[in-house]
Amino acid sequence: MDQPRQVRIQAFQAAQKKKEDQAKELLKKKEREKEEAAKMAAQVAVNGRIASSMKKYWAALSNGEGDVSEVRRFRRKPELGLLV
C-alpha cells in the first residue's frame, strides 16, 4: 500500500494489456506454424510424386541404360545410388 492507487491501477492495466498482447502473439504464432505445416505437407507430397515418377529412370541409369553421359554422371555420384 505504499504506492498510490492510480499507480497500482496503471500497473494492473499494463499487466492486463501485456497478457492480451502475449495471447495475440501466441495465436499468430500458432497460425503461422499451421500454415508452415500445410506448406511442408504439400512439399512432401510433391517430392513423393516426383520420386515415384523418377524411380524407373534411376533404375535404368543404375543398370547402364540410357544416355551415356547421364549414366556416367549417375555412377560418379554415390549418393544417387541410394535412390534406387
C-alpha positions as CSV (number, residue, x, y, z in Angstrom):
1,M,0.0,0.0,0.0
2,D,3.0,2.3,-0.3
3,Q,2.0,3.0,-3.9
4,P,-0.8,5.4,-4.8
5,R,-4.0,3.9,-6.1
6,Q,-3.5,5.4,-9.6
7,V,-0.1,3.8,-9.9
8,R,-1.5,0.4,-8.9
9,I,-4.3,0.7,-11.4
10,Q,-1.9,1.7,-14.2
11,A,0.4,-1.3,-13.3
12,F,-2.6,-3.6,-13.3
13,Q,-3.8,-2.3,-16.7
14,A,-0.3,-2.6,-18.2
15,A,-0.1,-6.2,-17.0
16,Q,-3.6,-7.0,-18.5
17,K,-2.5,-5.4,-21.8
18,K,0.7,-7.4,-21.8
19,K,-1.2,-10.6,-21.2
20,E,-3.6,-9.8,-24.1
21,D,-0.7,-9.0,-26.4
22,Q,1.0,-12.2,-25.5
23,A,-2.1,-14.2,-26.2
24,K,-2.5,-12.5,-29.6
25,E,1.1,-13.2,-30.4
26,L,0.7,-16.8,-29.4
27,L,-2.4,-17.1,-31.7
28,K,-0.4,-15.6,-34.6
29,K,2.5,-17.9,-34.0
30,K,0.2,-21.0,-33.9
31,E,-1.4,-19.8,-37.2
32,R,2.0,-19.3,-38.8
33,E,3.0,-22.8,-37.7
34,K,-0.2,-24.3,-39.0
35,E,0.5,-22.6,-42.4
36,E,4.1,-23.8,-42.4
37,A,3.0,-27.3,-41.6
38,A,0.5,-27.2,-44.5
39,K,3.2,-26.0,-46.9
40,M,5.6,-28.7,-45.7
41,A,3.0,-31.4,-46.2
42,A,2.3,-30.2,-49.7
43,Q,6.0,-30.1,-50.5
44,V,6.5,-33.7,-49.1
45,A,3.6,-34.8,-51.3
46,V,5.1,-33.2,-54.4
47,N,8.5,-34.7,-53.6
48,G,7.0,-38.1,-53.2
49,R,5.2,-37.9,-56.5
50,I,8.4,-36.8,-58.2
51,A,10.5,-39.6,-56.6
52,S,8.0,-42.2,-57.6
53,S,7.8,-41.0,-61.2
54,M,11.7,-40.9,-61.5
55,K,12.2,-44.3,-59.9
56,K,12.2,-46.2,-63.3
57,Y,14.6,-43.6,-64.8
58,W,17.1,-44.0,-61.9
59,A,16.8,-47.8,-62.1
60,A,17.6,-47.7,-65.8
61,L,20.6,-45.4,-65.2
62,S,21.9,-47.7,-62.5
63,N,21.7,-50.6,-64.9
64,G,23.7,-48.6,-67.5
65,E,20.8,-48.0,-69.8
66,G,20.1,-44.6,-71.3
67,D,22.3,-41.7,-72.4
68,V,26.0,-42.4,-71.8
69,S,26.8,-39.1,-70.2
70,E,23.8,-39.4,-67.8
71,V,24.9,-42.9,-66.9
72,R,28.4,-41.7,-66.1
73,R,27.1,-38.8,-64.1
74,F,24.8,-41.2,-62.1
75,R,27.7,-43.6,-61.4
76,R,30.1,-40.8,-60.4
77,K,27.8,-39.7,-57.5
78,P,27.4,-42.4,-55.0
79,E,24.5,-40.6,-53.2
80,L,22.4,-41.1,-56.4
81,G,22.8,-44.8,-55.9
82,L,20.8,-44.5,-52.7
83,L,17.8,-43.5,-54.8
84,V,17.5,-46.9,-56.4
